[in-house]
Amino acid sequence: YNSNTVSVLDASTNGLIDTVAVGAAPFGVAVSPAGTKVYVANFLGNTVSVIDATTDHLITTVPVQTNPTAFGLFVGTIAPSGSGAD
């Protein structure tokens, strides 16, 4: 959360392969259904970083609404308290 990076791990050895710089306070990761892209929600940066899963390189950073989070295949925002959003 405080590093502004995500780690790329080898699933068979749990070893560190690479570290990718992303936006402020990464808070969750989602992977595209094809497994070709990784989306990192940057909670304090109000952005989503898109990483090429084949090369582990940042493709782009997309501005989004306040405080994005990612869980599984879903990337969304947290509605402010009392906003009426579900």
Secondary structure by P-SEA (a helix, b strand, c coil): ccccbbbbbccccccccccccccccccbbbbcccccbbbbbbccccbbbbbcccccccccccccccbbbbcccbbbbbcccccccc
